[in-house]
Structure formats: structure tokens, C-alpha cells
Amino acid sequence: MSSLPSPRRRLLLVPAVALAALVLLAGVLLFVDFDSPRLGRALLDRVADESGVRIRAESFRLNLLRGLELGGIAAEGELPGGPIAVGAEALVFRHRLAPLLRRELQFERVVVERPRIVMGPSGTAPAAEKRGRGGRDRDVARAPGEGATASAAEAGEGGRLPLTIRIGEIRLVDGSLSIVGEGGPAEIRGFDVALRDLGLDREAPGGLRGLAAAGSLRADEVVVGETRATGADGRVRFEDGHLRVEELRFETVEGRFLVSAMDLDLGRDPFRYTFTLRGEPLDANAMVGVPGRGGLGAARLTLEARGAGAESSGLDGEGAISLDAGSLPETPALAAVDALLGRPVVVGSRYEPLEARFTVRRGRVRFEPFELVTAEFALALAGELGLDGSLDLKVEARLPRAGLDVAEVPAAVLDALTDEAGRVVVPLRITGTRERPKVRPDRDALLGGAARRRTDELKKDLEGELKKKLGRLLGRDDG
């Protein structure tokens, strides 16, 4: 019996082998990366023409399934407030395969991996992180007028590759943003941004003003000065040079916050902003620096703010803070008040719910007069707090005169300030810082209060004597 295949089987074997070869070839084409500088150069040139942004890439890799990947990205640009520099690990264009056969690039998604963005006077291109493929600075996409025709000539005898580009979505993954200012940088770390509904008005002055997009924002951490926020999540829109944020939620050590609306105008120098902030519930103990769980009740905060630049001195606004009933904790300032009064009066006392309104001007918070009321005493407060922790407060403590011995205040002065109910008003000044407050009697207010008190008593005495004399003249003895 012969082991050779029959002629019919041999005929069937030929197309089977050819099909297997085609499948193998398709697998190679689909899954193997190709070095593709020509397509990469053409794409970068097109980006430069559209946006005027200069981009450098160290490597170009094309995969028919995954798309075109540019590694070692660096770019620079100019905003009204100063330069902007970007470094990124990779710029990945996820395309649709069928249009590519027609020499048309339709991108489902453009992904910028690990972008590092620096804005401000010292903006320089951050070092691009490499993915281990090596390579050198192989191409530069130039702004118009900087020799972009050289890359076009390399793309083919007819000039640039005839690419039609459409983008469905742009994503920035695991990025960081640093806004450099005189008081130190404001930073956003570990952010993800997804932008859709993309549009670019080529006639608009400046690239930012022509950009239109909408999407979502998430960030691991936002750091501004000593303030650290985590878990930021909200919606974003770009429109006419403005970055608008809606329903942005985040948390700090003080509690949960919501920015219901924010408008950041990037087309001005320095940039301008407005926002509406609400915090609820907030840990008031953390807000005043009490370690552990203090006795203050839950707090709520509202703020309408506006400003310019990254410095806290550029912030203005109005707001209110309300506080549920609780016990006054042992803060350095309250402990210093007790020390001045000569006995424990304030710390540990139960207080009633309160609300205080305030304004923010040039980095200082000014409180309108409000009262903190307990069963034994009341504190009337007004003054300023600096965002740097500085204090300048005026306090009027209204409390029983009995057993009160205030350092540096003569007993006669306290007696002169005591009313018919046996309560005395002791005016105080609190300065210094939150950690190192200075509490002292307000001598001017003390003397003024004592003088007014004596004047009122003298006035009453004179009125009494006058009534008696008039009564005698009228023949009446009832005064």
C-alpha cells in the first residue's frame, strides 16, 4: 500500500499551506511592531501645523492592531502667563484598521502616557521617561516657518503623506501638573483626563482659545502650599481658552469638599479664576489643629472666590462657616486665654451652635463679629487669620466677676467694668501664630470701657439727684 498522497489530496494540500502562510503573515503583520519614522514624522508635522506646538520624539513604532506609538516625548509652548513644557513616556495613537488601508487615520483614542507638565516662569521640558527601547532624538515637529518642509520632503516625492486625521478621544494617563509661582508650586499628581467632543478652531488667536473639548478628570493628589487633597473627581470642559470644572469632589484631612463650578481663564496673564466651594461635613478639630478627636462639633463651609495667579495673595472671596454644638478644645490660643484669666474658664466648656461670616482678601481671612456662647460665659470675636497661620483677633470675654483675677488688669478696673448682674467684659487681643499665640488684655478697650462705665454711672447719679430736686420744688417726695 503506497504512503504517497493521492493527486487529489496534493491539490487540497496546496491551498491549505497557502492559507496557513497567509494566517502566519497576518499574525506577523498584526502583532509585530514596525519601526515607522516616516508615518511618525508626517503625523508630528501635521500636529505642528495645526497647533503650532513644537514636539520631539525619540522613537516611532507602528503596530497594526495597537496603533502608532511615539516614545520619549518632549514639547514646549507659550501661554500668556509664561512657558509651558511637557514631557511624556509615550504618545499612542489608537487607530481604526480599515481606514488605514485608505491612507486615512481615524483615531479612536490618543493616549498620552505619564505626561509631566510644568507651567510658569521656570517652565523647562521635563526629562522624557524612556520605555527601554533606546533610540535618539529622531525627529522634531516644527512650528510653521521653522523648516517643516524638510520632513515633508522625506515623506515622499509628492510632499507630505496625504493623511486625513480624525480623533474620537484624548486621554492623559497618570500625569502630573506643576504651576510654578513665587510662593512655591501648586501640583496635581497622578491625574487621568479623558476628553471627547473635540474641536479646533484654526482661526482662533492662540492654540488654547481654539480648543474645544469635554470630559472627565480624576487625580490622586492635589497639593497647594500646606494643603493636600486626595481623590479628586469631576467633569471638565475646554472652551475659548477657559478650563471649566464642574462637580469636582475631593477630600482633605478636614473632610469632604465639592467645587460645584470653577472657571480658569488660561488666556490671561496671570491666569484668572472663579469658583464656588462647599465643605460638608468637616472635622473642625482638624481645622484648628487639635490632635486626635477633639470636642468641637461638625462644621460646614461655603465660599465664593475669585483670584489671579497661583499665589494665595491673589485670592478674594466671601463665605460662611457654621459649627455644631460641642466642647471647646485645648488649643494653644484658648489655653492662653485661661492662663490670662487665672483659672480654667474656657477650655472644656460646652458651647451653642454658631455661624460666622468672613471675607478673604489678599490671603487673609477676616471674620465679621460673631459670638461663642456657653452656659457660663460668652466670647465675642472678630479679626483676621492669615493663610500662613498668623492671628490678629479681638475678643470680648463676658463672664462672672466673682473669683476673676486677670493678670495685668487692676481689680478696680474690673470692678468698673462689672454690670448689675455681676458680669464683667474683659477685652483681649490674640496675635502671633496658631501654634504660638500671644494673648494679652486690650488696654485701650479696657480704659475706654471703664471710662464709659464711669460716665454712665455718673450720668445716672446726676439724673437721680435732679429728679429729687425737682420733686422737692414741686412739693412731691416720690422722686
Residue, then its C-alpha position, 0 to 999 in steps of 0.5 A: m500500500s503506497s504512503l504517497p498522497s493521492p493527486r487529489r489530496r496534493l491539490l487540497l494540500v496546496p491551498a491549505v499551506a497557502l492559507a496557513a502562510l497567509v494566517l502566519l503573515a497576518g499574525v506577523l503583520l498584526f502583532v509585530d511592531f514596525d519601526s515607522p519614522r516616516l508615518g511618525r514624522a508626517l503625523l508630528d508635522r501635521v500636529a505642528d501645523e495645526s497647533g503650532v506646538r513644537i514636539r520631539a520624539e525619540s522613537f516611532r513604532l507602528n503596530l497594526l492592531r495597537g496603533l502608532e506609538l511615539g516614545g520619549i516625548a518632549a514639547e514646549g509652548e507659550l501661554p500668556g502667563g509664561p512657558i509651558a513644557v511637557g514631557a511624556e513616556a509615550l504618545v499612542f495613537r489608537h487607530r481604526l484598521a480599515p481606514l488605514l488601508r485608505r491612507e486615512l487615520q481615524f483615531e479612536r483614542v490618543v493616549v498620552e502616557r505619564p505626561r509631566i507638565v510644568m507651567g510658569p516662569s521656570g517652565t523647562a521640558p521635563a526629562a522624557e521617561k524612556r520605555g527601554r527601547g533606546g533610540r535618539d532624538r529622531d525627529v522634531a515637529r516644527a512650528p510653521g516657518e521653522g523648516a517643516t518642509a524638510s520632513a515633508a520632503e522625506a515623506g515622499e516625492g509628492g510632499r507630505l503623506p496625504l493623511t486625513i486625521r480624525i480623533g474620537e478621544i484624548r486621554l492623559v494617563d497618570g500625569s502630573l501638573s506643576i504651576v510654578g509661582e513665587g510662593g512655591p508650586a501648586e501640583i496635581r499628581g497622578f491625574d487621568v483626563a479623558l476628553r471627547d467632543l473635540g474641536l479646533d478652531r484654526e482661526a482662533p488667536g492662540g492654540l488654547r482659545g481654539l480648543a474645544a473639548a469635554g470630559s472627565l478628570r480624576a487625580d490622586e493628589v492635589v497639593v497647594g502650599e500646606t494643603r493636600a487633597t486626595g481623590a479628586d473627581g469631576r467633569v471638565r470642559f475646554e472652551d475659548g481658552h477657559l478650563r471649566v470644572e464642574e462637580l469636582r469632589f475631593e477630600t482633605v484631612e478636614g473632610r469632604f469638599l465639592v467645587s460645584a463650578m470653577d472657571l480658569d481663564l488660561g488666556r490671561d496673564p496671570f491666569r484668572y479664576t472663579f469658583t464656588l466651594r462647599g465643605e460638608p461635613l468637616d472635622a473642625n478639630a482638624m481645622v484648628g489643629v487639635p490632635g486626635r478627636g477633639g470636642l468641637g462639633a461638625a462644621r460646614l463651609t461655603l465660599e465664593a472666590r475669585g483670584a489671579g495667579a497661583e499665589s494665595s495673595g491673589l485670592d478674594g472671596e466671601g463665605a460662611i462657616s457654621l459649627d455644631a454644638g460641642s466642647l471647646p478644645e485645648t488649643p494653644a490660643l484658648a489655653a492662653v486665654d485661661a492662663l490670662l484669666g487665672r483659672p480654667v474658664v474656657v477650655g472644656s466648656r460646652y458651647e451653642p451652635l454658631e455661624a460666622r461670616f468672613t471675607v478673604r482678601r489678599g490671603r487673609v481671612r477676616f471674620e465679621p463679629f460673631e459670638l461663642v456662647t456657653a452656659e457660663f460665659a460668652l466670647a465675642l470675636a472678630g479679626e483676621l487669620g492669615l493663610d500662613g497661620s498668623l492671628d490678629l483677633k479681638v475678643e470680648a470675654r463676658l463672664p462672672r466677676a466673682g473669683l476673676d483675677v486677670a493678670e495685668v488688669p487692676a481689680a478696680v478696673l474690673d470692678a468698673l467694668t462689672d454690670e448689675a448682674g455681676r458680669v464683667v467684659v474683659p477685652l483681649r487681643i490674640t496675635g502671633t501664630r496658631e501654634r504660638p499665640k500671644v494673648r494679652p488684655d486690650r488696654d485701650a478697650l479696657l480704659g475706654g470701657a471703664a471710662r464709659r462705665r464711669t460716665d454712665e454711672l455718673k450720668k445716672d447719679l446726676e439724673g437721680e439727684l435732679k429728679k429729687k430736686l425737682g420733686r422737692l420744688l414741686g412739693r412731691d417726695d416720690g422722686 
